[in-house]
Amino acid sequence: MGFDIRIPLGVMFALIGALLAGFGLSSDPAIYQRSLGININLWWGLTLLVFAAALLGLAWRARRRA
Amino acid sequence: MHPATIDWAIMGVYFAFVLGVGYTLRRYMKTSTDYFLSGRSIPAWVAGLAFLSANLGAQEVIGMAASGAKYGMATSHFYWIGAIPAMVFLGVFMMPFYYGSKARSVPEYLRLRFDAKTRGLNAISFAVMTVFSSGISMYAMGLLLNLLLGWDFNTSVWLSAAIVLLYILLGGLTSAIYNEVLQFFLIVGGFAPLVFLGLRDIGGWHGLTQRLSYVATSQGFAPQAWSSTWSGMGHAASNPMGVEWFGLAMGLGFVLSFGYWCTDFLVVQRAMAAHSMAAARRTPLIAAVPKMLFPFLVIVPGMIAIASTVHTGVSGFSLPHKADGTLNYDMSIPMMLGHYFPHGMLGLGLTALLASFMSGMAGNVTAFNTVWTYDIYQAHIRPGASDHHYLTMGRIATVFGIALSVAAAYVANRFNNIMDMLQLLFAFVNAPLFATFLLGMFWKRSTGHGAFVGLLSGTLAAALHHGLTLPTGSLAGIKGGWLVVTHHYPSEMAQNFWTAIWAFSACFAVTILVSLCTRARPEQELVGLVYSLTPRQRQTERHWYERPAILGGGVLAAALLLNLLFW
């Protein structure tokens, strides 16, 4: 079956990661008081972007090999 | 706690992808096998994550965090002995018969191995049960979203039902499975930062155990009672669960856990959809790896919540109280999401909750439509129709399965007692199941009459035991003792475990007795269905670490290590 779940999964996390990281860069730092002063949106958004890149990389490699 | 635009945007991305996956997969749905078994084409790692995710409903997530607050680290028993060994047993020993017999469902295996009446009993109780459990979880979710976000109960129920309906209608089991993978990663992605922030706030694992010792001593337990798993299990009075090690190991670790993980079609269906026997056997073993790490994701937040509540002033977090003045443990995860997550992450956290709810519901619905179509409709109502007819029936069953769940959610909303009674009844029906499968797969002499009478006796034994015993401090009635109270258990959990032990033993003994008195089936009919009559599997795995026995052994060793680390 020619369906690789890593592609939609990767694209979805890339979108969510970009939304979070983008919001983390532009939002008022005061809202991060509740997350112990950590800009959790930015950091977790970047983490999700890395995860998304890894998934898409794996999917791309599998497709080239097939 | 009101979501802002960014939170809605993140939830929107998730909904778009869930529906998009269903839409993309619709063109693969040509036969009933495609629809109900994903055409047996799913890779092992996808089936494994779906196997885990189907069980990871919102009730599981919310409930495990609640137990984490109520009982502490000992809640991990539901994972480390209450799931892992059974998952390994399924992969190594049982999967060859489920997958190899070409049965399309668990009840159908019972038909092949025993007879039509045993299958019918299992299929009907399973179908009713899945509809109601999906209804009960929908009700729980509706209440939660109402309490948390002020969403209307009707809107939450109908909206989530509509989304699940749409993606299963389009892409069948394949769509449910692929979406369960999406949901799995969202649940991890949404809750992991919560655990990180909570632990950091409370001073790490060390700070957490220190605070938990106040929780324990204030209730008269040893200081480590909330942060250890086995050290208080010597006696029921020395741990907050109120169970002793034997009841725990036999009742939870053996009867209940093997009964659920090895026989419940909701999870087994995911493995049956795998693309090969080797992949099907690896499915539960792959699932076991994240499963054993889940306590850190879902139980630890509850422990953090109770530790902060009892020892306030540091983080400013505390659990709310219920109307009767007791702490509302169920709010552990939702309240912590609101406490630690700013807008943005809040959207991701809520998405994780919604995802867990939908994956649980989709699991129930796909298992229901298969059992209904193959084991009830094709077997008893309309045999011999075209494959296309059954595919259409499966789609219709999806619609009325979801409609019935919605109805059940409203019944639960109206009459809470009816739901408690139904859940009790399901517990009676499920408790003896593993004895039937164990004897069926590993004792060639067991017969259909034996299995059928054994199942009924097991259910009866469970009901009798429940009617004769009562947890200390409860009133006779729904909690037990509705016949005569002959024995008091230290806790409800201890009573549950022992009910299961009695049900299993009764089913086991009666199945053997009746089997010995009835005529056995000829051995050549049982090839591929019974262990001693089935040729050994040839190893087809490419790498040594993909072999079920080696993978299973590794998983068990890791689970043992976790038990020792958190002794």
Chai-1 contact restraints between the chains, C-beta under 6 A:
chainA,res_idxA,chainB,res_idxB,connection_type,confidence,min_distance_angstrom,max_distance_angstrom,comment,restraint_id
A,M1,B,S41,contact,1.0,0.0,6.0,A-B,restraint_1
A,I5,B,V46,contact,1.0,0.0,6.0,A-B,restraint_2
A,I5,B,Y178,contact,1.0,0.0,6.0,A-B,restraint_3
A,I5,B,V181,contact,1.0,0.0,6.0,A-B,restraint_4
A,P8,B,F17,contact,1.0,0.0,6.0,A-B,restraint_5
A,P8,B,V21,contact,1.0,0.0,6.0,A-B,restraint_6
A,M12,B,F17,contact,1.0,0.0,6.0,A-B,restraint_7
A,L15,B,V13,contact,1.0,0.0,6.0,A-B,restraint_8
A,I16,B,I10,contact,1.0,0.0,6.0,A-B,restraint_9
A,I16,B,V13,contact,1.0,0.0,6.0,A-B,restraint_10
A,L19,B,A9,contact,1.0,0.0,6.0,A-B,restraint_11
A,L19,B,I10,contact,1.0,0.0,6.0,A-B,restraint_12
A,L20,B,G344,contact,1.0,0.0,6.0,A-B,restraint_13
A,F23,B,I6,contact,1.0,0.0,6.0,A-B,restraint_14
A,F23,B,G344,contact,1.0,0.0,6.0,A-B,restraint_15
A,I31,B,P342,contact,1.0,0.0,6.0,A-B,restraint_16
A,Y32,B,P342,contact,1.0,0.0,6.0,A-B,restraint_17
A,R34,B,P342,contact,1.0,0.0,6.0,A-B,restraint_18
A,S35,B,L197,contact,1.0,0.0,6.0,A-B,restraint_19
A,S35,B,Y340,contact,1.0,0.0,6.0,A-B,restraint_20
A,S35,B,P342,contact,1.0,0.0,6.0,A-B,restraint_21
A,L36,B,D201,contact,1.0,0.0,6.0,A-B,restraint_22
A,I40,B,P193,contact,1.0,0.0,6.0,A-B,restraint_23
A,I40,B,M345,contact,1.0,0.0,6.0,A-B,restraint_24
A,N41,B,G344,contact,1.0,0.0,6.0,A-B,restraint_25
A,N41,B,M345,contact,1.0,0.0,6.0,A-B,restraint_26
A,W44,B,P193,contact,1.0,0.0,6.0,A-B,restraint_27
